[in-house]
């Protein structure tokens, strides 16, 4: 379930944004140039943040190298001056007492200068040693804050070794558990009900993406699969899925979730769905008025594509704000548009929520539900 236009966040109809006109079904070079030119704010794409971070790191490292080179040159010059071929002058014994203060002062000055030089070299070494540790610490903290705030809007070449959103999960997963492997179609899932808590390897194909939210652990991750540099090629390892996490899977082909430490004993299976009747609509409809609130599978009712959208209101009073969800649907899987799926499972629609689609779609009660308190289903959004 995606969330608005990837360029401007606006409403997308049949893959075309109604506000900026961008075709959200494609991610070719033309649109990447548009994204770069307009500096679109797409907080859901973690790859955007990673490039800004990488560029900032390069600049910081260049400054650091320049600073180190200047100080190294200064140290070399100091050593050269202090290690030159000096000479000594013999002083008559009778003049020693009279010249002692002068010679002593010169000697003392040289010793002090040498000590100062050694002290500065020691200080520089300590600064370089601890400076690197401090830089890495600040670097990690800034990365955490930016990832928590949603990131940047610039494009990025994906490099998993540089930034991993799961590094900031403070919860400890039980290393012991059971092997669990399942293919999940496009839809909304809950960790602990549909799949066990554990550390996962997630495998997808072009057009696949997954989105997770866990407010308790301040975790919000969106990652895409495909051939582009910013996308994941094949599998994503080390994904920490904690109990209660809301998981959305997108794309025309199923995604494989596999773990070796699945907490299967702690799972709570879905309950039977009290709803039994299907409902079809085009344009808009309201849950609780036009059809019963509940958990549905959504699919197109006609032989064409559809853009299904709804909003969830989060917060109360002046702090209330909408969170948009949408699904790309088509009657058939297409290699041209691999982001589209034939149906979207387990969509929870609380009472009062307005759903929209210009193409006629069908709401079919899902096989099971996680709760009849449909509004609380979204409490774990971040």
Buried (B, 14 or more C-beta within 10 A) or exposed (E): BBBBBBBBBBBBBBBBBEEBEBBBBEBEEEBEEBBEEEEBEBBBBBBBBBBBBBEBBEEEEEEBEEBBEEBEEEBEEBEEEBEEEEEEEEEEEEEEEEEEEEBEEEEEEEEEEEEEBEEBBEEBEEBEEEBEEEBEEEBEEEBBEBBBEBBBBBBBEBBEEBBBBBEBBEEEBEEEBEEBBBEBBBBBBBBBBBBBBBBBBBBBBBBBBBBBBBBEBBBBBBBBBBEBEBBBEEBBBEBBBBBBBBBBBBBBBBBBBBBBBBBBEEBEEBEEBEBEEBBEBBEEBBBBEEBBBBBBBBBBBEEEBBBBBBBBBBEEEEEEEEBBBBBBBBBEBBEEBBBBBBBBBBBBBBEEBBBBBBBBBBBBBBEBBBBEEBBEBBEBBB
